[in-house]
Amino acid sequence: MAKKRRPQPTAKVKADADVPVVGAREPCPCGSGRRYKACHGRAAAQAATELVQRPFEGIPGEADWVALRELVPAGSAELKLKDGLPEGVPAVTLATVLPTAWPALRRDNGEVMIGLQNDTATGDISRDLADVLKRALEAEPGSPVEAAQRTTNDGPRLQDLLDPDTPLAPTVHDGFEFWLDDAEAATAEVNASLERANEAVLPTARLTGVEAAYWCETPEKNHLRWVMTHPEEQLLDALARLHAAGDSSLGEGTRLVGSFRAHGLTVPVWDLPSAMSADDCEKPAAEFAERLATALAVKEPLTADERRARGGLTNRQITLS
């Protein structure tokens, strides 16, 4: 039987670092003879879609970033850039959502606003938002910024652009009137978007005595959703210890019902009576924070009752992202 000939490359194969990005159906510049999407483009596509578990890690106020992304209907926060604001940009504002779900916009006065709750092109929300922010800073005043279809996972992240020494100070709004200022005349499209968005807003408030805890009102009952940065396994152990001891509630008629997992952080959730306001939550939340700190410091293995409590909490955990 004749020996099969090995295919010969048409050119010398380049090192990975020297291969530029080309169209998916074009020959790969490395010289392998294959199309880019079946060669070096495969690794680029995989890198672009690989999920970053904690996209906001390292940014001041990581827990509030997660809350604004997943929990808060109408919210905003001023952002400070590491290198200062460019000429003609008086401010940069983070918003939960923007009119007609724009990723970002440059207002008539030059201010930049970026939307946090939009779908993103890759698995790294931080890098996608940084791309939107950079394009918004260069946009013409009075224009929105369109979504980008990024296919590579390169470029700066929010951690590279934002001032690491400026804490995030979220403001929770009753509606989306903050989209406009007195000098701007809204288009019919923006007014329609504003009306639809306001109709969907649930009353929400951020507690002032603890970090990243958000009260919300629903027709059936109220809730407290508290984004925490403690390592998940350690936090679940501590919650289980408190739950087994009957110390996991926030007072009469309240109940720890489970938790969300969002962007690498754990978000315990309490059901509250309909009459319990955000102000009513302040003192019990502060007291719970003290009990939680004590439970987090315990190093002994869980007891049988605590293991059962932990199993119940884990079974009621939902992953949002």
N, C-alpha and C positions, 0 to 999 in steps of 0.2 A: 504494500500500500504506500502510495506517495505521501511524503510528509507535507503537512499544511504549512503554507508560508505565513509567517507572522506579518500583520499589517505594519507598514513603516510610516512613522509620522512624517507629515509633509514639511515640517520645520522643527527646529530645535525647541523643545518644550521649555517655557519660561517658568521661573519660580513663582509661587503663588502671589507673593508681594508685588510682582511686576505685571500682573494680569489686569488690564483695565476693564471697566464695565461696558458692555455692548448690548445690543438687542438680543432678546432671548433666542431668536431663530438664526442669528448670525453665527459664523464660525467662531469658535472660542479663540481669542488672541494668544492663548498659550501654545498653539500649534499642534494640538492633539488630533485635529481633524474632525472633532465632534462639534455639534452646535453648543452655543454658550449655556443654554438652559440645561443641557445634559452633562456639562462639565463644570467649570468654575462657577457658573450661574446657579447651580444647585446649592452650593454652600452659601452663596449670598442670599438666596431666597430663604433658606433655612434660618440664617442669622436674623433676617428681617422679620420672620414670623415667630421666633422663639420668645416665649412669654417671660418678661422680667417680673419676678414674683413681688418685689417691693420697689415699684418705680419711683416712689417719692422718698425713699430712704436717703438720709443725709441732708434733706431740705428742712429748715426750721418749720416746725408745725406739721410734721408728717401726718399725724393723726387727723388734723383738721383738713389737710389736702384730701385724705381719703373720705372724710365726711362730706366735704363739698362735692366730691366726685360722685358719691353713691347715695347720700342720705338727704341732703339739703335741697329743697326745690329752688328757692331764690336766695342767692347769697353772693357776696363779692368780697374782695380783699385787695388792697393796694400792694403791688410788687415793687421791690427795689432791685435794680440790676447791679451786678458786681462792678461793671465799668461805668456806671452812671447812665443817665438818660441821653440819647442822641439829641442833637439840636432839633427843635421843632416838635419834640415829644414831651409834653408837660407831665404825663403820668402814664403808668401801665397798670391796668386793673384786671384782676382775675374775676371771672363771672362763672356761675354754675352753667348757665346757658345764655345764648345771645339770640337776637331776632332771627327767625327762620332757620335756626340751628347753624348759623355761620360759625366757622371755626374761630374767626377773629374779625375785628374791624378796626379801621382807623377813623376816629370820629372827625367831624368838621374842624374841631379845635386842635387836632393833632394827637389827642389821647389815644392810646392803644388799649383795646379790650380783647381778651382771649377767653374762649369758652372751654370749660373743663369737662363737660359731660358729653362731648361729641364722640362718635366712633373714631378710632385712630387707624392709621395705615399699617402699622407693624405691631409687634408684641411688646414694644417699649413705649409706654405712654409718655414718659418723661422726654424721650428723644423726639417724639412726634410733636409734642407741645412746644418744645424748643424750636423746632423747624417752623411751626406756625408763628411763634413769637418773632423770630428773626424776619420772616416775610412781612409781618404786620408793621414792624418798625420801619420798613422800607416802602410801605404802600403809600399811595396818594391819600391825603386827607379826604374824608367823606366816602371812603370805599371799603367794602368788605374784603376779606381774604378767603379765597376758595380752599377747599380741602385738597391736599396734595396726595398723589399716589406714589409714596416712596417705596422703592423696591430694595433698598440696601439699608443696613443698620449702622450707618456712619453719621458723622456730624455731631454737634454738641448736644448735651442733655440740659435739662433745667438746672441741674446741680452745677453746670459750668457757667450758666448765665446769671443766676440769681445771687444776690448778696447773702452770704452765709451767716451774717451777723444780724440780719433784720428779721425779727419774729413775724410770723403770719398773724394778722389780726382780722379774723373774718367778721363780716357784718351780715346778719340774717335779715332779709327783707320780707315784708308782707306781700309784695308783688314785684313786678319787673319794671316799674316806672324808672328805676335807676338806669335803664338803658338810654334814656334821653335826658338832655338838660334843657333849660328854658330857652336857649338860643336855637335849638334844633326843631325843625318841623318834620314830623314823622311822615313817611310815605304811607299809602294805604296798605301796602304789604306789611310794613312794620307794625302799624296799628292793629291789623288783623292778627299778627303773630302775638302781639302784646295781650290782646284780649283772650286768645286761646290759652296762652301760658298762665295768665292770672286765674283762669277758671280751674286750672289743675293744681294750684298751690294749696298744700296742706299747712295750717298754722304750725310754725316751727320756731324754736328758740334755743340758743346756746346757753348752757349754764355758765355762770361767772365764777363759781367757787372751785370748780375742778376743770381739768383739761379735756376738750373734745367730747363733751357729753351733750347730746341734743335731744330735747323734749319735742314731741310732736303730737298733735291732736288729730284723731280720726273719728268718723261717725260712731264707731262702736266703743272705743276706749282710747286712752292716751298711752303713749309709749315713751320710754327713755332708751336711747341707743348711744352707747358710750364706746368710742374708738380707743383702744388701748395698745400701747407699744410694747408691753411685756412679751417675752417669748411665749408662744402659744401653749406649749406643754406645761410650762411653769404656771401660766395664768389659769389654765383649766384645772390643774391640781389645786390651786388656791381657791378658785370658785367652788370646786367640789368640797373642800374642807368647810367653807362657809355654808354651803347648801346643806350639807349633812348636819351641821350644828344649828340649823335654823336661823342663820345670820345673813342670808343672801338677799333678803328683801330690802325695800326702801321704805318700809312702814306698812301700816295696816291697809289691806286691800291691794298690795303690790306683790308682784311675783317675778322672779328671774325665770324667763321662759326658754332661754337658749342663747344662741349667738350666731352672728354672721362671720364669715371669713372674707375679708376684702383687701386686695392688694397687699397681701402678706401680713395683715394685722387682724386681730380678733376684736369683734364688736359685740359684747354682751347686750342683751335686750331685756327690758323689764316691761311687763304690762302694768298699767296704772289705772286707777279709777278715773272716770270721765271728769270728775270734779277736781282732780289734782293738777294744778297749773305748774308751769316751769318754776315759778318762785317757790312753790311748795316743795319742789324737788331739791332745792339748794342745800338745806341742812341735812336731810337724810343721805344725799349723795356724798357730802363731805365726810359724814360719819362712816359711810360704807368705804370710802377711800382709805380711811384709817384702818378699818378691819381688814381690808384687802392687803394693805402693806404688811400687817402682822402675819397674815396667812402666807404671803409670798416668801416670808423669811423662814418658814418652817421647812426643815430638811428631812424629817422622818417620812418613811413610806406611808401611803394612804392606808387607812383602816378599811375594813370590809364595807362599812356604810359609806365611806368616802369614795371608794371605788365604784359602788353602785350609783352614787350621785354623779360621779364623773361620766359614767357610761350614759346616764340619762342626758346630761348636757351635751355630750359628743353626738348622740343620736339626733339631737335637735339642732345641730349646727348646719348652716347653709352657706355654701360658697357663692359669693356674688361675682368674683372675678378670678 
